[in-house]
Structures are given as C-alpha cells and as structure tokens.
Amino acid sequence: MDYRSIPLDILREAAREASTISSIRALSDTLRIGRTTLHNFIHGDTHPHPRVRRRVAEWYLRQIQPAGPGSGEEFDAALSVLLRDLTAQHVPTARSAILTLLVTLYRVTGSPVPAPLDALHIHGGADSDSTIGSPADAATEVGSA
C-alpha cells in the first residue's frame, strides 16, 4: 500500500490513539518529528507538511502490517476498534457476542472458520461469568445494564 493513499483523518486518528496509549513525546520521538508538530497534526490545526504526512503514514503502515490477513492480531484489532466506545463493563459481553456471531455466520454459510478467529472465540472471547446464549441475548444484557 502506498502511504499517500491513506486518508489524512485515518492518520490523525491512529496518531491520536497511539499518543493516548503512550504519550505525544514518545510518539514524536518514534516519528522523528517535533512534539508541537505532532500535536498540531493530531488536532488538525494545520495542513501537514509532506514530510510529516509521509513519516506518520509510513509509521501507520508499519503498525498495521505485522497484523497480516487472517492473523489473530488482525481480528483482535478489529474488535478493539468496534468496541472502543463501550464502557469497560460491557466490552467482555459484547466481544463474546461478536465472536459468537461471526463463528456462527461462518458455520451457517458453510465457510471454514479462520483458525485465528476460532482460537479467539474459544480462548479469548468467552466471558466465563456470562450466561449469554446468543448475540441477541448479549445485546439485551448490554442494553439493560
């Protein structure tokens, strides 16, 4: 993928999330750009210089490439994005419901369940304290909490 094809808003959001996880300082050191420049980039205060855009985009590509197609990291990252706005209390239930729904859809359509998805469903998706039987039950439980 060419770094120029990545939309600016995607780059800003990725940088914003990364700086929240670590810090503006740590990310600016990684990107080899100034803290103020990174801050302005994240907040959209200016149109970024092509060098800044290139460095952020190349960093972004390095971040997403290790999670190649069909990897457990890819499924886990997708779930994190889908669930990021839920409260921590609801994430395990919603995660389990989504994984159950996906595995069920693969099986109903006769498609093989990707091994990483199946592993997440078996080992990482089941909420041991939950008595949820279906994704619809999960939605009801999350909505009533």
N, C-alpha and C positions, 0 to 999 in steps of 0.2 A: 504494500500500500504506500502510495506517495504521501509524504507528510503534508503537502499543500492541499490535499483533498479533504483533510479533516476540518469540519466546521469550527469556527472560532469559539462558538458557545460551548461546544464539547470540550475543547481545550481548556477554556476558563473553568468549567465545572470540574474537570479532572484535577486541575491545579488547586482549585478551592478545596476539594475533598482531601487531597494529599497534604495541603498545608494545615488543614484541621487535624489530621491524624498526627503529623509531626509538628512542623512549625513553618512559618514563612522563611525564617532564617535557614533552616535545614534544606528546604526545597530550593531556595535561591542558590545555596551552595552547590547542590546537586546539578542544577541547571546552568550554573556559572553565569548568573545574572544578578544584578543588584536587588536588594530587598525591596526598595521603593519601586523599582521597575516591575518586579513580580506582583507587588501589592496593586499597582495601577493596572496591570494586566488582568489580574483576578477580578477586580471590581469594575473593569471596563471603562476606566477613567480616560483612557487614550486609545487611539488606534495603534496596535503594537508595531514596533519596528520589525522588518522582515527577519532579522537575526533572532529577535526574541521569539517570534512566532515559530521559527524553524527549531530553535532549541526546545521549546515546550512541546512541539509536535513530535520531534524525534524522541524525547523522553516519554511521551504518551505512547508512542508505538513500542518502545522497549517495555513499557509496563504491561501492555496487553498481549504482546507476542508470546511470552512464556506460557500463557494460558491458551494453548493451541486448540484447534477444533476437537471436541469430544473429550477434553480433559476435565477432571473433577474440578479444577480451579475455575474453568470457564462456567460450569453450572453454578458453582458456589458464588462466583462474582455476579452472575445474572440474578441469583436470589437476593444477594445483598442490595443490588440496585432496586429490585422490585419492592423490597421490604424496608428500605431505609427510612421511610417516613412514619412507620408504625412505632408505637411505643414498645419499649423493650419487653414489656409484659406480654404483648401479643405476637411478637416475632416467632417464638418456637411453634406456636399453634399454626400460624399462617404458613410458616416454612414447611411444616409437616403436611399441611393440606395441599400446598402447591406440588410438592414432590409426589404425594399420593396421586393427585390428579394427573400429573404428567406420566407417571408409570402406568396408570390405568389407561390413559389415552393410547400410549404405545401398544399396550397389550390388546385393547379392543380393536384397534386398526390392524392388528396382525404384524406390526413392525417390531423388530427386535429392540428391546430396551437397551440404550447405550450403557455399557458397563459402569462408567463413572456415575451416571445418573442412578443406576440401580444401587451402587455402593452408598451414595449419599442418602438414598431413600432408606436403605436398611440400617446404616450405621449413624448417619448424621441428621436424618430427617424426623425420625420417630421421637416424639415427645413422650418420654417414659411416664410422665404423670398424667398424660392426656387420655381421655376415654373417647376421643373423637373417632367416629366410624367412617366419615366421608368428608370431602371438601365442603359440601353444603352444611354439614354439622359444624365444621370449623368456622365458617362464615357466621353462623348463628352464634357460636360461642364468643367470637371476637366482637360481634356487634352488641352482645348483651353485657359485655364487661365494662 
